[in-house]
Amino acid sequence: MNEQGLIDKLPRERFIEKLPRALPGLLLIVATTVAIRLWVEPWMANAVVFEQKGWLVKVTHLNYILLGIIMGMAYRNVIFGGKLPAVFADGFRLSRLFIKTGIILLGSLYTVQAIVKLGAMAIFLIGGFVILSIVMVLWLGKVFRMERSMTGVMANACSICGVSAAVATAPAVEAKPAHVAYAIATILGFGILTMFISPFLGHALGLNDLQYGAWVGTGILNSGQVLAACLAFNPNVAPGTAVSVGEIWNIMRVISIPFAVFIVTVWYWAGHDNPQRQQKTLTALLVEKFPVFVLGFLGMVLLTSIGAFGDVGIKGGPPASATIKMIRDWMQWIFGIGLVGLGGYIDLKELSQAGGAPFKVGILVGVTKYVLALIVVLVIRDYLIEI
């Protein structure tokens, strides 16, 4: 069963009621993150291999982010034999909250003026890639004769942010649980590959943080994997680093979820046997599907813009305040914890079962988007706007 399916089966309890059951899993994740950051990563940086100090870091580009994901995957697929024990499952499930909390805190890297400055170029590129991906999936769905509802789910899963978009689209196109599971497995499988190879490609091509962040923020399909790929390239959290660039581009893509759901819903019912069926308006979808954590992110941007936390530390300006530095230190720990949990939900056996037409469509669109985003960034690399 996919991650969202597990979440949906949870009783609708308040956070405080879930916390006691989640503590064992959270403690395991936190202990893993502490061990990696305080002992494993420093050891790798100083270990001498082939007479080179730090060879393990310089050549493999492994840092606490990738090590955490690998350890989370090892817990599920090796140590626990493919399934998280019940005692740890709630903690790993709750770790998703850390990723969204970290993204909210990322708002402290930006000001309203900086985001407006980014403006038209990011909107044009993100919008273009979202529309291109949707059109490509709808066409390939017809070529491979996929079910219409399966095609609808895949269209938004491939164009926006994987899991969230697939789950948001499913009810609107009458998708079966199996359709959502196939879409998520395909997207996560491709995303895992890009999450690990992107840092190597970025370093090999000599991309800077701005270019790399724009590339993966556009080309990688899933939000959590964009975050992981950016931090794997450069684990520092500050204005202008890979994570600050990649996530602002990714946030713009996430905001488009309700609009994409509306477009795909209109397409689905236009070709349905009962096209007159009453459907939700765009306004209703905006209220229902808009990702709430984005509001928290925008709230942090506003607070940063009015100086609530002191100077931001944007390049060319005053250094970051002590409060901002503390928030960024928190973010590194929060992201580390959240991404160990993410690794714990990568089920290699489940991913290996994804196949058939959805797999072919997902791979074709994913590779096209990933490669084309890189080409576009390389072409416009001197015109990208730094914020």
Secondary structure as a PSIPRED ss2 file (coil, helix, strand):
# PSIPRED VFORMAT (PSIPRED V4.0)

   1 M C   1.000  0.000  0.000
   2 N C   1.000  0.000  0.000
   3 E H   0.000  1.000  0.000
   4 Q H   0.000  1.000  0.000
   5 G H   0.000  1.000  0.000
   6 L H   0.000  1.000  0.000
   7 I H   0.000  1.000  0.000
   8 D H   0.000  1.000  0.000
   9 K C   1.000  0.000  0.000
  10 L C   1.000  0.000  0.000
  11 P C   1.000  0.000  0.000
  12 R C   1.000  0.000  0.000
  13 E C   1.000  0.000  0.000
  14 R C   1.000  0.000  0.000
  15 F H   0.000  1.000  0.000
  16 I H   0.000  1.000  0.000
  17 E H   0.000  1.000  0.000
  18 K H   0.000  1.000  0.000
  19 L H   0.000  1.000  0.000
  20 P H   0.000  1.000  0.000
  21 R H   0.000  1.000  0.000
  22 A H   0.000  1.000  0.000
  23 L H   0.000  1.000  0.000
  24 P H   0.000  1.000  0.000
  25 G H   0.000  1.000  0.000
  26 L H   0.000  1.000  0.000
  27 L H   0.000  1.000  0.000
  28 L H   0.000  1.000  0.000
  29 I H   0.000  1.000  0.000
  30 V H   0.000  1.000  0.000
  31 A H   0.000  1.000  0.000
  32 T H   0.000  1.000  0.000
  33 T H   0.000  1.000  0.000
  34 V H   0.000  1.000  0.000
  35 A H   0.000  1.000  0.000
  36 I H   0.000  1.000  0.000
  37 R H   0.000  1.000  0.000
  38 L H   0.000  1.000  0.000
  39 W H   0.000  1.000  0.000
  40 V H   0.000  1.000  0.000
  41 E H   0.000  1.000  0.000
  42 P H   0.000  1.000  0.000
  43 W H   0.000  1.000  0.000
  44 M H   0.000  1.000  0.000
  45 A H   0.000  1.000  0.000
  46 N H   0.000  1.000  0.000
  47 A C   1.000  0.000  0.000
  48 V E   0.000  0.000  1.000
  49 V E   0.000  0.000  1.000
  50 F C   1.000  0.000  0.000
  51 E C   1.000  0.000  0.000
  52 Q E   0.000  0.000  1.000
  53 K E   0.000  0.000  1.000
  54 G C   1.000  0.000  0.000
  55 W H   0.000  1.000  0.000
  56 L H   0.000  1.000  0.000
  57 V H   0.000  1.000  0.000
  58 K H   0.000  1.000  0.000
  59 V H   0.000  1.000  0.000
  60 T H   0.000  1.000  0.000
  61 H C   1.000  0.000  0.000
  62 L C   1.000  0.000  0.000
  63 N C   1.000  0.000  0.000
  64 Y H   0.000  1.000  0.000
  65 I H   0.000  1.000  0.000
  66 L H   0.000  1.000  0.000
  67 L H   0.000  1.000  0.000
  68 G H   0.000  1.000  0.000
  69 I H   0.000  1.000  0.000
  70 I H   0.000  1.000  0.000
  71 M H   0.000  1.000  0.000
  72 G H   0.000  1.000  0.000
  73 M H   0.000  1.000  0.000
  74 A H   0.000  1.000  0.000
  75 Y H   0.000  1.000  0.000
  76 R H   0.000  1.000  0.000
  77 N H   0.000  1.000  0.000
  78 V H   0.000  1.000  0.000
  79 I H   0.000  1.000  0.000
  80 F C   1.000  0.000  0.000
  81 G C   1.000  0.000  0.000
  82 G C   1.000  0.000  0.000
  83 K C   1.000  0.000  0.000
  84 L C   1.000  0.000  0.000
  85 P C   1.000  0.000  0.000
  86 A H   0.000  1.000  0.000
  87 V H   0.000  1.000  0.000
  88 F H   0.000  1.000  0.000
  89 A H   0.000  1.000  0.000
  90 D H   0.000  1.000  0.000
  91 G H   0.000  1.000  0.000
  92 F H   0.000  1.000  0.000
  93 R H   0.000  1.000  0.000
  94 L H   0.000  1.000  0.000
  95 S C   1.000  0.000  0.000
  96 R H   0.000  1.000  0.000
  97 L H   0.000  1.000  0.000
  98 F H   0.000  1.000  0.000
  99 I H   0.000  1.000  0.000
 100 K H   0.000  1.000  0.000
 101 T H   0.000  1.000  0.000
 102 G H   0.000  1.000  0.000
 103 I H   0.000  1.000  0.000
 104 I H   0.000  1.000  0.000
 105 L H   0.000  1.000  0.000
 106 L H   0.000  1.000  0.000
 107 G H   0.000  1.000  0.000
 108 S H   0.000  1.000  0.000
 109 L H   0.000  1.000  0.000
 110 Y C   1.000  0.000  0.000
 111 T C   1.000  0.000  0.000
 112 V H   0.000  1.000  0.000
 113 Q H   0.000  1.000  0.000
 114 A H   0.000  1.000  0.000
 115 I H   0.000  1.000  0.000
 116 V H   0.000  1.000  0.000
 117 K H   0.000  1.000  0.000
 118 L H   0.000  1.000  0.000
 119 G H   0.000  1.000  0.000
 120 A H   0.000  1.000  0.000
 121 M H   0.000  1.000  0.000
 122 A H   0.000  1.000  0.000
 123 I H   0.000  1.000  0.000
 124 F H   0.000  1.000  0.000
 125 L H   0.000  1.000  0.000
 126 I H   0.000  1.000  0.000
 127 G H   0.000  1.000  0.000
 128 G H   0.000  1.000  0.000
 129 F H   0.000  1.000  0.000
 130 V H   0.000  1.000  0.000
 131 I H   0.000  1.000  0.000
 132 L H   0.000  1.000  0.000
 133 S H   0.000  1.000  0.000
 134 I H   0.000  1.000  0.000
 135 V H   0.000  1.000  0.000
 136 M H   0.000  1.000  0.000
 137 V H   0.000  1.000  0.000
 138 L H   0.000  1.000  0.000
 139 W H   0.000  1.000  0.000
 140 L H   0.000  1.000  0.000
 141 G H   0.000  1.000  0.000
 142 K H   0.000  1.000  0.000
 143 V H   0.000  1.000  0.000
 144 F C   1.000  0.000  0.000
 145 R C   1.000  0.000  0.000
 146 M C   1.000  0.000  0.000
 147 E C   1.000  0.000  0.000
 148 R H   0.000  1.000  0.000
 149 S H   0.000  1.000  0.000
 150 M H   0.000  1.000  0.000
 151 T H   0.000  1.000  0.000
 152 G H   0.000  1.000  0.000
 153 V H   0.000  1.000  0.000
 154 M H   0.000  1.000  0.000
 155 A H   0.000  1.000  0.000
 156 N H   0.000  1.000  0.000
 157 A H   0.000  1.000  0.000
 158 C H   0.000  1.000  0.000
 159 S H   0.000  1.000  0.000
 160 I C   1.000  0.000  0.000
 161 C C   1.000  0.000  0.000
 162 G C   1.000  0.000  0.000
 163 V H   0.000  1.000  0.000
 164 S H   0.000  1.000  0.000
 165 A H   0.000  1.000  0.000
 166 A H   0.000  1.000  0.000
 167 V H   0.000  1.000  0.000
 168 A H   0.000  1.000  0.000
 169 T H   0.000  1.000  0.000
 170 A H   0.000  1.000  0.000
 171 P H   0.000  1.000  0.000
 172 A H   0.000  1.000  0.000
 173 V H   0.000  1.000  0.000
 174 E C   1.000  0.000  0.000
 175 A C   1.000  0.000  0.000
 176 K C   1.000  0.000  0.000
 177 P H   0.000  1.000  0.000
 178 A H   0.000  1.000  0.000
 179 H H   0.000  1.000  0.000
 180 V H   0.000  1.000  0.000
 181 A H   0.000  1.000  0.000
 182 Y H   0.000  1.000  0.000
 183 A H   0.000  1.000  0.000
 184 I H   0.000  1.000  0.000
 185 A H   0.000  1.000  0.000
 186 T H   0.000  1.000  0.000
 187 I H   0.000  1.000  0.000
 188 L H   0.000  1.000  0.000
 189 G H   0.000  1.000  0.000
 190 F H   0.000  1.000  0.000
 191 G H   0.000  1.000  0.000
 192 I H   0.000  1.000  0.000
 193 L H   0.000  1.000  0.000
 194 T H   0.000  1.000  0.000
 195 M H   0.000  1.000  0.000
 196 F H   0.000  1.000  0.000
 197 I H   0.000  1.000  0.000
 198 S H   0.000  1.000  0.000
 199 P H   0.000  1.000  0.000
 200 F H   0.000  1.000  0.000
 201 L H   0.000  1.000  0.000
 202 G H   0.000  1.000  0.000
 203 H H   0.000  1.000  0.000
 204 A H   0.000  1.000  0.000
 205 L C   1.000  0.000  0.000
 206 G C   1.000  0.000  0.000
 207 L C   1.000  0.000  0.000
 208 N C   1.000  0.000  0.000
 209 D H   0.000  1.000  0.000
 210 L H   0.000  1.000  0.000
 211 Q H   0.000  1.000  0.000
 212 Y H   0.000  1.000  0.000
 213 G H   0.000  1.000  0.000
 214 A H   0.000  1.000  0.000
 215 W H   0.000  1.000  0.000
 216 V H   0.000  1.000  0.000
 217 G H   0.000  1.000  0.000
 218 T H   0.000  1.000  0.000
 219 G H   0.000  1.000  0.000
 220 I C   1.000  0.000  0.000
 221 L C   1.000  0.000  0.000
 222 N C   1.000  0.000  0.000
 223 S H   0.000  1.000  0.000
 224 G H   0.000  1.000  0.000
 225 Q H   0.000  1.000  0.000
 226 V H   0.000  1.000  0.000
 227 L H   0.000  1.000  0.000
 228 A H   0.000  1.000  0.000
 229 A H   0.000  1.000  0.000
 230 C H   0.000  1.000  0.000
 231 L H   0.000  1.000  0.000
 232 A H   0.000  1.000  0.000
 233 F H   0.000  1.000  0.000
 234 N C   1.000  0.000  0.000
 235 P C   1.000  0.000  0.000
 236 N C   1.000  0.000  0.000
 237 V C   1.000  0.000  0.000
 238 A C   1.000  0.000  0.000
 239 P C   1.000  0.000  0.000
 240 G C   1.000  0.000  0.000
 241 T C   1.000  0.000  0.000
 242 A H   0.000  1.000  0.000
 243 V H   0.000  1.000  0.000
 244 S H   0.000  1.000  0.000
 245 V H   0.000  1.000  0.000
 246 G H   0.000  1.000  0.000
 247 E H   0.000  1.000  0.000
 248 I H   0.000  1.000  0.000
 249 W H   0.000  1.000  0.000
 250 N H   0.000  1.000  0.000
 251 I H   0.000  1.000  0.000
 252 M H   0.000  1.000  0.000
 253 R H   0.000  1.000  0.000
 254 V H   0.000  1.000  0.000
 255 I H   0.000  1.000  0.000
 256 S C   1.000  0.000  0.000
 257 I H   0.000  1.000  0.000
 258 P H   0.000  1.000  0.000
 259 F H   0.000  1.000  0.000
 260 A H   0.000  1.000  0.000
 261 V H   0.000  1.000  0.000
 262 F H   0.000  1.000  0.000
 263 I H   0.000  1.000  0.000
 264 V H   0.000  1.000  0.000
 265 T H   0.000  1.000  0.000
 266 V H   0.000  1.000  0.000
 267 W H   0.000  1.000  0.000
 268 Y H   0.000  1.000  0.000
 269 W H   0.000  1.000  0.000
 270 A H   0.000  1.000  0.000
 271 G C   1.000  0.000  0.000
 272 H C   1.000  0.000  0.000
 273 D C   1.000  0.000  0.000
 274 N C   1.000  0.000  0.000
 275 P C   1.000  0.000  0.000
 276 Q C   1.000  0.000  0.000
 277 R C   1.000  0.000  0.000
 278 Q C   1.000  0.000  0.000
 279 Q C   1.000  0.000  0.000
 280 K C   1.000  0.000  0.000
 281 T C   1.000  0.000  0.000
 282 L H   0.000  1.000  0.000
 283 T H   0.000  1.000  0.000
 284 A H   0.000  1.000  0.000
 285 L H   0.000  1.000  0.000
 286 L H   0.000  1.000  0.000
 287 V H   0.000  1.000  0.000
 288 E H   0.000  1.000  0.000
 289 K H   0.000  1.000  0.000
 290 F C   1.000  0.000  0.000
 291 P C   1.000  0.000  0.000
 292 V H   0.000  1.000  0.000
 293 F H   0.000  1.000  0.000
 294 V H   0.000  1.000  0.000
 295 L H   0.000  1.000  0.000
 296 G H   0.000  1.000  0.000
 297 F H   0.000  1.000  0.000
 298 L H   0.000  1.000  0.000
 299 G H   0.000  1.000  0.000
 300 M H   0.000  1.000  0.000
 301 V H   0.000  1.000  0.000
 302 L H   0.000  1.000  0.000
 303 L H   0.000  1.000  0.000
 304 T H   0.000  1.000  0.000
 305 S H   0.000  1.000  0.000
 306 I C   1.000  0.000  0.000
 307 G C   1.000  0.000  0.000
 308 A C   1.000  0.000  0.000
 309 F C   1.000  0.000  0.000
 310 G C   1.000  0.000  0.000
 311 D C   1.000  0.000  0.000
 312 V C   1.000  0.000  0.000
 313 G C   1.000  0.000  0.000
 314 I C   1.000  0.000  0.000
 315 K C   1.000  0.000  0.000
 316 G C   1.000  0.000  0.000
 317 G C   1.000  0.000  0.000
 318 P C   1.000  0.000  0.000
 319 P C   1.000  0.000  0.000
 320 A C   1.000  0.000  0.000
 321 S C   1.000  0.000  0.000
 322 A H   0.000  1.000  0.000
 323 T H   0.000  1.000  0.000
 324 I H   0.000  1.000  0.000
 325 K H   0.000  1.000  0.000
 326 M H   0.000  1.000  0.000
 327 I H   0.000  1.000  0.000
 328 R H   0.000  1.000  0.000
 329 D H   0.000  1.000  0.000
 330 W H   0.000  1.000  0.000
 331 M H   0.000  1.000  0.000
 332 Q H   0.000  1.000  0.000
 333 W H   0.000  1.000  0.000
 334 I H   0.000  1.000  0.000
 335 F H   0.000  1.000  0.000
 336 G H   0.000  1.000  0.000
 337 I H   0.000  1.000  0.000
 338 G H   0.000  1.000  0.000
 339 L H   0.000  1.000  0.000
 340 V H   0.000  1.000  0.000
 341 G H   0.000  1.000  0.000
 342 L H   0.000  1.000  0.000
 343 G H   0.000  1.000  0.000
 344 G H   0.000  1.000  0.000
 345 Y C   1.000  0.000  0.000
 346 I C   1.000  0.000  0.000
 347 D C   1.000  0.000  0.000
 348 L H   0.000  1.000  0.000
 349 K H   0.000  1.000  0.000
 350 E H   0.000  1.000  0.000
 351 L H   0.000  1.000  0.000
 352 S H   0.000  1.000  0.000
 353 Q C   1.000  0.000  0.000
 354 A C   1.000  0.000  0.000
 355 G C   1.000  0.000  0.000
 356 G H   0.000  1.000  0.000
 357 A H   0.000  1.000  0.000
 358 P H   0.000  1.000  0.000
 359 F H   0.000  1.000  0.000
 360 K H   0.000  1.000  0.000
 361 V H   0.000  1.000  0.000
 362 G H   0.000  1.000  0.000
 363 I H   0.000  1.000  0.000
 364 L H   0.000  1.000  0.000
 365 V H   0.000  1.000  0.000
 366 G H   0.000  1.000  0.000
 367 V H   0.000  1.000  0.000
 368 T H   0.000  1.000  0.000
 369 K H   0.000  1.000  0.000
 370 Y H   0.000  1.000  0.000
 371 V H   0.000  1.000  0.000
 372 L H   0.000  1.000  0.000
 373 A H   0.000  1.000  0.000
 374 L H   0.000  1.000  0.000
 375 I H   0.000  1.000  0.000
 376 V H   0.000  1.000  0.000
 377 V H   0.000  1.000  0.000
 378 L H   0.000  1.000  0.000
 379 V H   0.000  1.000  0.000
 380 I C   1.000  0.000  0.000
 381 R H   0.000  1.000  0.000
 382 D H   0.000  1.000  0.000
 383 Y H   0.000  1.000  0.000
 384 L C   1.000  0.000  0.000
 385 I C   1.000  0.000  0.000
 386 E C   1.000  0.000  0.000
 387 I C   1.000  0.000  0.000
